[in-house]
Amino acid sequence: MAVPLGKASWKAVQNKGTLELAPREWFLLHKLITSLHPVADLSTSHVTSGTASTQDANFSAVTEFILIGFSSFPHLQLMFFLLFLLVYLFALLGNLLIMATVWSECSLHTPMYLFLCALSISEILYTFAIIPRMLADLLSTDLSISFVACASQMFSFTPGFTHSFLLTVMGYDRYVAICHPLRYNVLMSPRGCACLVVWSWTGGLVVGLVVTSSIFQLTFCGSNEIRYFGCHVLPLFKLACGDNVSTVAKGVGLVCIATLLGCCLLILHSYAFIVATILRIPSAEGRHKAFSTCACHLTMVVVHYGFASVIYLKPKGPQSLEGDTLMGITYTALTPFLSPIIFSLRNKELKEAMKKTFLSKL
C-alpha cells in the first residue's frame, strides 16, 4: 500500500528535514512502516498531527527473542536431540544416584559427601533449567522465547556460580582434612558445613540476580535473534542498544570474572598448602593415600574451570554461530555429564557404597 505524498510535502522534507502530513496520512505511514518491520515500531508519543522530526523516531522494546543457536545444523538436529537427551538423562540419573547413595549409607555422612550432595543438586537444577528447553527447540519450528522467560532462563544459570562456590568449599574441606586433621571435627562441624553450603547457594543467587537484573534493565532494539541456544550473557549484550551498554557490559564481565577467578585463586591457595603438607609425609604410601582423597575434587576443578574459561575468557573478535554454540554446549551439557563419572569412578569409597547399596538388592 503506497502513501501518496504531495510535492509540497516532499519539498518540506528536503528544505526542513521534517515531514508535514495530515493525521490520516501519518496513520497510513505508521501502519506501512510497522508492517515492514515487525520488531521496530514508531512510538506514538513522538508522532503529532503537525511536524515530526525523523530523528525522533523511537523503537519499542523487544517483547520476545528468537533462539537460533542450532539453525546452522539443520541436518544434524535429530542427532543432536538424541545425543543431548542421553547426556541429560545420564547426568540426571548419575547425580540422583550419588545423592541416594550418600543418603542411605551412614558411613558417607561426612562433610565431604555433604558438599558432594549439594554439588549434585546444583548440577540437576542447572541442567533442568537449560537442557529441556534446548531439546524442545531442536524438534520445534517455533524458536521464540518471551522476554520474561528469557530473563528467567538467564537467572537459571545461577547454579553455575553456585558450582564455583561449592568447589571452593570442597577445596577448603580437603585443606582442613590434610593440613589440620586434629582440628577437622571442630572446624568442619555439622553446623559449620551447613553454613558453608547456605553461603555458597546465597552467593550464587546474589551473583545471578545482579547479572540478570543488570542485563534486562537495558533496552533491546533492532534484531531479536539470539545467536545461541539459550539466553546467555554475551549474546544478549550484542542485541542491547543505548549509551550505557558498554558500562553495564564491563560491570557484568567484572562480576563474572571476579567470581570465577576469586574462587579459583582460593582453591589454588588451598592446594598450595595441601601439596606442601603431602610432600612432608615420609612414606610414599602415605603421600599417595593423602593425594587420592583430593583426586576427584581436583579433576572436577580442572573440568569446570577449563570449560568456563572457554565461555568467559575467550578472546574478542568475530565468532561464528557454530563455534559459539559448540563452545557453550561443552560447559552446559558436558560438565554435569562428567561430574557423576568423576566422583563415582575415581572415589573408591563412594563406588563401594554404591555396590553395597544397590547391587546387593538385585
C-alpha positions in Angstrom: 0.0 0.0 0.0 1.6 3.3 -1.1 1.1 6.5 0.8 0.6 9.4 -1.7 2.6 12.5 -0.8 2.2 15.8 -2.5 5.0 17.8 -4.0 4.7 20.4 -1.2 5.2 17.7 1.4 8.3 16.4 -0.3 9.6 19.9 -0.7 9.2 20.5 3.0 11.1 17.3 3.7 14.0 18.5 1.6 14.1 22.0 2.9 13.4 21.4 6.6 14.3 17.8 7.2 10.7 17.2 8.5 7.6 15.6 7.2 4.4 17.5 7.4 1.3 15.3 6.8 -2.3 15.2 7.7 -3.3 13.0 10.6 -4.7 10.3 8.3 -1.5 10.3 6.2 0.6 9.9 9.4 -1.6 6.9 10.4 -1.1 5.3 7.0 2.6 5.9 7.0 2.9 4.5 10.6 1.0 1.4 9.5 3.1 0.8 6.5 6.4 1.0 8.4 5.3 -1.3 11.2 4.1 -3.9 8.6 7.5 -3.9 7.0 9.5 -4.0 10.3 7.5 -6.1 12.9 10.2 -5.7 15.6 10.5 -2.0 15.3 7.6 0.3 15.9 7.4 4.1 15.8 6.5 5.4 19.3 3.2 7.3 19.1 4.2 9.6 21.8 6.6 11.3 19.3 4.1 11.5 16.4 1.9 14.6 16.2 -0.5 15.8 13.6 1.7 18.6 12.7 5.5 18.4 12.3 7.6 15.4 13.4 11.3 15.1 13.0 12.6 11.8 11.5 15.4 11.7 14.2 12.8 11.5 16.9 11.6 8.1 15.7 11.8 5.7 18.6 11.8 1.9 18.6 9.6 -0.1 21.0 11.2 -2.6 23.3 11.6 -6.2 22.1 8.9 -8.5 23.6 10.4 -11.8 22.6 13.6 -13.3 21.3 14.4 -16.0 18.7 16.9 -18.7 19.6 18.9 -19.6 16.5 21.8 -21.5 18.1 21.2 -24.7 16.2 19.9 -23.2 12.9 23.4 -23.7 11.4 23.0 -27.5 11.8 19.6 -28.2 10.1 20.6 -31.8 9.1 22.1 -32.7 12.5 19.3 -31.5 14.8 17.8 -35.0 15.3 21.2 -36.4 16.1 21.8 -33.6 18.5 18.4 -34.2 20.1 19.2 -37.9 20.8 22.8 -37.1 21.9 21.7 -34.4 24.4 18.8 -36.4 25.6 21.1 -39.2 26.5 23.6 -36.8 28.1 20.8 -35.2 30.1 19.3 -38.5 31.4 22.8 -39.8 32.3 23.6 -36.6 34.2 20.2 -36.6 36.0 20.4 -40.3 36.9 24.0 -40.2 37.9 23.6 -37.2 40.3 20.4 -38.8 41.8 22.4 -42.0 42.3 25.1 -40.2 44.2 22.6 -38.4 46.4 20.7 -41.6 47.1 23.9 -43.4 48.0 25.1 -40.8 50.4 21.7 -40.6 52.0 21.3 -44.3 52.6 24.9 -45.1 53.6 25.7 -43.9 57.1 29.5 -44.1 56.6 29.2 -41.3 54.0 27.6 -38.8 56.3 30.7 -36.7 56.4 31.3 -33.1 55.3 32.9 -34.1 52.0 29.9 -36.0 50.9 27.5 -33.4 52.2 29.2 -30.9 49.8 29.1 -33.6 47.1 25.3 -33.8 47.5 25.0 -30.1 47.3 27.1 -30.1 44.1 24.8 -32.8 42.7 21.7 -30.7 43.4 23.4 -27.8 41.7 24.1 -29.9 38.6 20.5 -31.2 38.5 18.9 -27.7 38.7 21.3 -26.3 36.2 20.6 -29.0 33.6 16.9 -28.9 34.3 16.7 -25.2 33.6 18.6 -25.3 30.3 18.6 -28.7 28.5 14.8 -29.5 28.3 14.2 -26.2 26.6 17.1 -26.9 24.2 15.7 -30.3 23.4 12.3 -28.8 22.7 13.9 -26.3 20.3 15.7 -29.0 18.4 12.3 -30.5 17.5 10.2 -27.4 17.1 9.9 -24.8 14.4 8.9 -22.1 16.9 12.1 -20.9 18.4 10.7 -17.8 20.1 11.0 -17.2 23.8 9.3 -14.4 25.7 11.1 -11.6 27.4 10.2 -12.8 30.9 11.0 -16.4 30.0 14.4 -15.3 28.7 15.2 -13.4 31.9 14.1 -16.5 34.0 16.4 -18.7 31.9 19.3 -16.4 32.4 18.7 -16.4 36.2 18.7 -20.2 36.0 22.4 -20.1 35.1 22.8 -19.2 38.8 23.8 -22.8 39.8 26.8 -22.3 37.6 28.1 -19.7 40.0 27.0 -21.8 43.0 29.1 -24.6 41.5 32.2 -22.5 41.7 31.5 -21.6 45.4 30.9 -25.3 46.3 34.1 -26.4 44.6 35.9 -23.7 46.7 34.3 -25.0 49.9 35.2 -28.6 49.0 38.8 -27.4 48.5 38.8 -25.9 52.0 37.4 -29.2 53.3 40.4 -31.1 51.8 42.8 -28.4 53.2 41.5 -28.9 56.7 41.4 -32.7 56.4 45.1 -32.9 55.3 46.7 -29.9 56.9 44.8 -29.8 60.2 43.5 -33.4 60.8 43.3 -33.0 64.5 41.0 -29.9 64.3 38.9 -31.3 61.5 35.8 -32.2 63.6 35.9 -28.8 65.2 36.4 -26.7 62.0 34.1 -28.9 59.9 31.2 -29.3 62.4 27.7 -30.1 61.0 26.6 -26.6 61.7 29.7 -25.1 60.1 29.2 -27.3 57.0 25.6 -26.3 56.7 26.5 -22.7 56.9 29.1 -23.1 54.1 26.5 -24.7 51.9 24.0 -22.0 52.6 26.5 -19.3 51.9 27.6 -21.0 48.6 24.0 -21.0 47.4 23.4 -17.5 48.6 26.5 -16.3 46.8 25.4 -17.9 43.6 21.9 -16.5 43.8 23.2 -13.0 44.5 25.6 -13.1 41.6 22.9 -14.5 39.3 20.4 -11.8 40.4 22.9 -9.0 39.9 23.9 -10.2 36.4 20.3 -10.8 35.3 18.9 -7.5 36.6 21.8 -5.6 35.1 21.2 -7.0 31.6 17.5 -6.9 31.5 17.3 -3.3 32.5 18.9 -2.5 29.1 16.9 -1.6 26.0 16.8 -4.2 23.2 16.1 -3.0 19.7 16.7 -4.0 16.2 17.2 -7.7 15.7 15.8 -10.1 18.3 17.7 -13.2 17.2 19.9 -14.6 19.9 22.9 -16.4 18.3 22.9 -19.0 21.0 20.8 -22.0 22.2 19.8 -20.1 25.3 19.6 -16.7 26.9 23.2 -16.1 27.9 25.1 -13.0 28.8 27.3 -12.4 25.8 24.7 -13.0 23.0 22.2 -10.6 24.8 24.7 -7.8 25.0 25.0 -7.9 21.2 21.3 -7.1 21.0 21.2 -4.3 23.5 21.3 -0.6 22.5 21.9 2.6 24.4 24.6 4.7 25.8 25.1 2.6 28.9 25.6 -0.8 27.2 29.4 -0.7 27.4 29.3 0.3 31.1 26.9 -2.5 32.0 28.9 -5.0 29.9 32.1 -4.1 31.8 30.3 -4.3 35.2 28.8 -7.7 34.4 32.0 -9.0 33.0 33.9 -7.9 36.1 31.4 -9.6 38.4 31.5 -12.9 36.4 35.3 -13.0 36.0 35.9 -11.9 39.6 33.6 -14.7 40.9 35.3 -17.3 38.8 38.9 -16.2 39.3 38.3 -15.4 43.0 37.1 -18.9 43.7 39.9 -20.4 41.5 42.5 -18.5 43.5 41.1 -19.7 46.8 41.2 -23.3 45.5 44.8 -22.9 44.4 45.7 -21.3 47.7 44.2 -24.4 49.5 46.1 -26.8 47.2 49.4 -25.0 47.7 49.2 -25.8 51.4 47.9 -29.3 50.6 50.8 -30.1 48.3 53.3 -28.7 50.8 51.9 -30.9 53.6 51.8 -34.0 51.4 55.4 -33.6 50.4 56.4 -33.7 54.1 54.9 -37.1 54.6 57.8 -39.6 54.8 56.3 -42.7 53.2 55.2 -42.9 49.6 52.1 -44.9 50.6 51.1 -42.1 52.9 51.6 -39.4 50.2 49.6 -41.5 47.7 46.7 -42.0 50.2 46.6 -38.3 51.1 46.6 -37.2 47.5 44.0 -39.8 46.4 41.4 -38.0 48.7 41.9 -34.9 46.5 42.0 -36.5 43.1 38.2 -36.4 42.3 37.9 -32.8 43.5 41.0 -31.6 41.6 39.8 -33.3 38.4 36.4 -31.6 38.7 38.0 -28.3 39.3 40.1 -28.7 36.1 36.9 -29.7 34.1 34.8 -26.9 35.5 37.2 -24.1 35.1 38.5 -25.4 31.8 35.1 -25.2 30.2 34.1 -22.0 32.0 37.3 -20.3 30.6 36.2 -21.2 27.1 32.9 -19.2 27.7 34.0 -16.2 29.7 37.7 -15.7 28.8 37.7 -16.3 25.1 39.4 -13.5 23.1 37.4 -10.8 21.5 36.8 -10.9 17.8 34.3 -12.2 15.2 32.9 -15.6 16.3 30.9 -18.0 14.1 27.5 -19.1 15.2 28.7 -22.7 15.0 31.7 -22.0 17.2 29.7 -20.1 19.9 27.1 -22.9 20.1 29.6 -25.7 20.3 31.7 -23.9 23.0 28.5 -23.2 25.0 27.5 -26.9 24.8 30.8 -28.0 26.3 30.0 -26.1 29.5 26.3 -26.6 29.7 26.0 -30.3 28.9 29.4 -32.0 29.4 30.2 -30.7 32.9 27.0 -32.2 34.5 27.6 -35.3 32.4 31.2 -35.8 33.6 30.6 -35.0 37.3 29.0 -38.3 38.3 31.6 -40.2 36.3 34.5 -38.5 38.0 33.2 -38.9 41.5 31.8 -42.4 41.2 34.7 -44.0 39.3 37.6 -42.2 41.0 36.2 -42.3 44.5 36.7 -45.8 45.8 34.7 -45.3 49.0 31.7 -44.0 47.0 32.0 -46.7 44.5 32.0 -49.4 47.1 29.0 -47.8 48.8 27.1 -47.8 45.5 27.7 -51.5 45.1 26.7 -52.2 48.6 23.5 -50.1 48.4 22.1 -51.0 45.0 23.8 -54.1 43.6 23.3 -56.1 46.8 19.5 -55.6 46.3 19.4 -57.1 42.8 
